Amino acid sequence: MIDAILYVVRTGCQWRNLPHDFPKWKTVYNNFLKWRNDGTWIGRVESGEIFTLHSSGLILSVVIHAASIQDQDGAKLVLQNIKEMYKRLKVIFGDSTYKRSGLPDGVKEELGCFLQPVLRPVDVEGFVVLPKRWIIERTFVWLKRFRRHSKDYERNPNSSVAVIYIAMTKNMLNMLENNTLRV
């Protein structure tokens, strides 16, 4: 069942086009929906503990919202999700967008941690590698390896969230297998 779901996420194929050596597509799809709805794909950090995730690029929370919502307002939704799970979080890095709308003060007040914007140097022209920004860009590359992300195939945003968690779970398992996970 898991292999069939991973096959759909990795290849981007339609559920109905699963190869015949997997269970029937409807069974696989129904299990995907069941696990999506009960939160199986998301997982939880029960103890409230968190490893140092400064360079791992692992996802703590996923929120999908309408394009009409500004990034800094969407960030508030993410922060609501991680508030209880990651109590030892000290610093959150973000781009300059996240210093708007009082978000840094809200992060300090709600989470008790510091929102550090990663700013572009004022005196530099052209492309420049920004500290910490490469981590999120690398995570986007990891997600793009899963063809289900090539287009928005999902009608339900919760399915899109589940597919992201499935892809990142598979990526993390590969990193553990290759002993390249750094936390």
C-alpha positions as MATLAB code, in Angstrom:
seq = 'MIDAILYVVRTGCQWRNLPHDFPKWKTVYNNFLKWRNDGTWIGRVESGEIFTLHSSGLILSVVIHAASIQDQDGAKLVLQNIKEMYKRLKVIFGDSTYKRSGLPDGVKEELGCFLQPVLRPVDVEGFVVLPKRWIIERTFVWLKRFRRHSKDYERNPNSSVAVIYIAMTKNMLNMLENNTLRV';
ca = [
       0.000    0.000    0.000;
       2.735    2.466    0.995;
       4.771    1.581   -2.087;
       1.743    2.228   -4.293;
       1.136    5.645   -2.720;
       4.827    6.497   -3.026;
       4.694    5.401   -6.671;
       1.885    7.894   -7.375;
       3.704   10.704   -5.555;
       7.077    9.948   -7.195;
       5.865    9.388  -10.775;
       2.878   11.721  -10.804;
       0.699    9.051  -12.416;
      -3.052    9.029  -11.993;
      -4.446    6.776   -9.305;
      -6.277    4.752  -11.956;
      -2.991    4.152  -13.807;
      -1.188    2.335  -11.012;
       0.662   -0.715  -12.367;
      -1.148   -4.022  -11.904;
       1.376   -5.390   -9.411;
       0.020   -2.928   -6.823;
      -3.337   -3.340   -5.091;
      -6.387   -2.016   -6.936;
      -6.191    1.736   -7.428;
      -9.434    2.409   -5.545;
      -8.116    0.539   -2.482;
      -4.862    2.490   -2.584;
      -6.674    5.791   -3.063;
      -9.125    5.071   -0.238;
      -6.221    4.295    2.110;
      -4.489    7.515    1.035;
      -7.690    9.445    1.861;
      -8.145    7.648    5.184;
      -4.560    8.390    6.227;
      -4.824   11.957    4.940;
      -7.964   12.576    6.978;
      -6.699   10.985   10.208;
      -3.374   12.884   10.081;
      -1.170    9.821    9.564;
       1.053   11.583    7.033;
       1.651   14.628    9.188;
       3.004   12.906   12.288;
       3.589   14.652   15.563;
       6.429   15.401   17.933;
       4.755   14.218   21.131;
       7.363   15.403   23.590;
       7.559   18.943   22.273;
      11.292   18.389   21.721;
      13.000   19.409   18.490;
      16.385   18.681   17.046;
      18.552   21.467   15.741;
      17.218   21.790   12.211;
      19.566   24.521   11.047;
      20.663   22.772    7.899;
      18.468   19.720    7.469;
      15.682   21.467    5.536;
      13.017   19.208    7.033;
       9.476   20.541    7.035;
       7.907   21.379   10.378;
       4.514   22.435    9.059;
       2.711   22.889    5.761;
      -0.125   25.330    5.133;
      -1.763   25.798    1.756;
      -3.843   28.938    1.397;
      -5.383   31.103   -1.275;
      -3.050   33.163   -3.444;
      -4.841   36.286   -2.192;
      -3.282   35.800    1.260;
       0.050   37.575    1.663;
       3.095   35.518    2.709;
       3.428   37.187    6.093;
      -0.238   36.415    6.849;
       0.212   32.814    5.699;
       3.210   32.574    8.012;
       0.877   33.265   10.943;
      -1.064   30.114    9.996;
       2.156   28.089    9.996;
       3.160   29.508   13.362;
      -0.206   28.501   14.834;
       0.511   24.912   13.726;
       3.978   24.705   15.263;
       3.208   26.667   18.441;
       2.495   23.648   20.646;
       4.717   21.092   18.941;
       8.034   22.961   18.978;
       8.304   24.743   22.310;
      12.117   24.842   22.279;
      12.346   26.715   18.990;
      14.631   29.725   19.426;
      15.143   31.308   15.987;
      13.072   31.216   12.809;
      14.722   32.450    9.612;
      12.678   34.054    6.856;
      13.089   36.454    3.967;
      12.429   40.189    4.195;
       8.704   39.685    3.505;
       8.271   38.256    6.977;
       9.233   41.436    8.767;
       5.943   43.058    7.687;
       2.586   43.245    9.455;
       4.110   43.003   12.912;
       5.062   39.370   12.356;
       8.396   39.509   14.263;
       6.631   40.909   17.327;
       3.891   38.290   16.977;
       6.466   35.498   16.802;
       8.179   36.817   19.921;
       4.876   37.137   21.764;
       3.239   33.883   20.618;
       6.225   31.531   20.426;
       8.808   33.225   22.577;
      11.390   32.995   19.819;
      13.096   35.377   17.436;
      12.162   35.852   13.761;
      15.405   36.635   11.936;
      14.883   38.056    8.439;
      17.629   37.065    5.997;
      18.241   40.287    4.127;
      19.969   40.936    0.842;
      23.100   43.087    1.201;
      22.304   46.665    0.175;
      25.556   47.325   -1.715;
      25.562   44.141   -3.862;
      24.228   44.009   -7.418;
      23.207   40.870   -9.274;
      22.899   37.365   -7.873;
      24.121   36.738   -4.356;
      23.797   33.631   -2.186;
      21.986   34.613    0.978;
      22.766   32.843    4.236;
      20.118   30.274    5.265;
      18.053   30.840    2.074;
      19.788   27.961    0.310;
      18.212   25.574    2.834;
      14.644   26.276    1.740;
      15.669   26.323   -1.922;
      17.214   22.873   -1.455;
      13.989   21.653    0.159;
      12.026   22.902   -2.867;
      14.387   20.927   -5.122;
      13.776   17.803   -3.037;
      10.028   18.265   -3.468;
      10.335   18.835   -7.224;
      11.879   15.361   -7.580;
       8.404   14.017   -6.901;
       6.435   14.505  -10.099;
       3.116   14.778   -8.280;
       4.304   18.316   -7.468;
       4.806   19.260  -11.120;
       1.198   20.450  -11.304;
      -1.568   20.934   -8.820;
      -3.386   17.649   -9.367;
      -5.277   17.693   -6.102;
      -8.777   19.124   -5.770;
      -8.573   19.206   -1.996;
      -5.795   21.292   -0.389;
      -5.521   18.650    2.351;
      -4.449   16.152   -0.314;
      -1.745   18.551   -1.475;
      -0.516   18.888    2.112;
      -0.481   15.088    2.494;
       1.497   14.669   -0.743;
       4.129   17.123    0.531;
       4.463   15.202    3.792;
       4.657   11.887    1.916;
       7.410   13.231   -0.339;
       9.373   14.622    2.595;
       8.937   11.376    4.554;
      10.356    9.421    1.625;
      13.185   11.931    1.291;
      13.974   11.669    4.993;
      13.960    7.848    4.808;
      16.405    8.022    1.895;
      18.622   10.355    3.908;
      18.534    7.984    6.886;
      19.339    5.033    4.648;
      22.297    6.887    3.115;
      23.331    8.278    6.492;
      23.108   11.842    5.187;
      20.418   13.181    7.542;
      21.953   15.894    9.686;
      19.849   16.936   12.680;
];
